[in-house]
Amino acid sequence: MDKERMAIKRLQEASKMSLQIYGQPLIVTTSGGKDSSVCVELAQRAGIPFEVMHNHTTADAPETVYFVRSEFHRLENGG
């Protein structure tokens, strides 16, 4: 099994557990970087319910802040 399929299967299993045990969707945390963006994309491809959370710090570069804002806007609109 390729790494993408394995990651999607793991997210689907984790989602089932989260819904059964906590009654809540998974939370995908994001820093605004490439790795975080891949995690969000994998959760979308997995077709699971999830929420995205970002903790804004005063150390974030302006470009990162703009990117995170645009990503949240895209996700809120079903993107």
N, C-alpha and C positions, 0 to 999 in steps of 0.2 A: 504494500500500500504506500502511495506517495505521501509526502509530508503534509501537503494541503488537505488531503482526504483524512489523514489521521487527526489533524488539528480540528477539522470540522466535526468528526465523530466525537472527539473529546468535549468539544463545546456543547454538542447536542446532549451528551450524557450529563455534563455538569448542569445544563439548563433543566433537565428533568429532575435532577436531585434538588436543585434550588427551588423549583416550583413545588415539589413534593414536601420537602422539609420546612422551607421558610414561607412558601406561598408567595414568593417574590421572584422577579426575573433576575438574571445575572446582571452584574454591573461591570462594564468594561471601562477601566480607567484609561485616560489618555493624557499624554504630556504635550501633544501636538507634534510629536516626532514621527518618523517613518515607521518605527516598530509599532507604535500605538495605532497608527493608521491601518497597518496590516491586521492588527487584532480586531479592529472595528469591521474591516472588510470581511474577515473570516466569520465573524458573528453574523453578518448580513447573509453571507453565502450559506451559513448553517441553517438559516431560516428560523432562528430562535427569537423569542422575545428577550430584549436586553435594554439596559439603560446605559448611557455614557456619562461619565463623571470626569471633570477636570478641576484640579485645584490650582487656581491662578496664584502665582507668586509675583513679587515685584522684581524678580530676577529674569522673568521671561522677556525675550527679545520682542520688539514690536511686531516683527513679521510672524512670530509664533502666535502672539495674541490674535492678530488678524486672521491667521489660518484657522485657529481653534474656533473663533467666532463664525467663520464661514462654514466650517465643518458642522458645527451645531445647527446652524441655519439649514444646511443641506439635509441633515438627518431629521430635523423636525418636519421638513417638508416631504418626507418619505424617500429621500435619496439614498 
